[in-house]
Amino acid sequence: MYLQASIVLMFHQKKQKVEFYTASHWRKLCGIKTGGGIKRETLKKASIQLIKEKYNVDVNDDIADSICLGYAYALENGSAF
């Protein structure tokens, strides 16, 4: 938490924009359904599958989530790749 706060403070001092995405928000942008009754394991598998289909790479769940987060940012900001 302190590291995140330090990074945000540094960006603020340099007058740079910082955006935070909740997991439910970036998953929605990526087309991954969330909500009641859907387990974390299912969501992780969905992000892995999305990255496999989109980029034809095999990654673990943490890396898949990270790529999905970047992809969601690109989609929302008009620079989808």
Summary of the structure (lengths in Angstrom):
residues: 81
radius of gyration: 14.4
end to end distance: 30.7
largest distance: 42.4
contacts: 180
relative contact order: 0.14
helix: 64%
strand: 0%
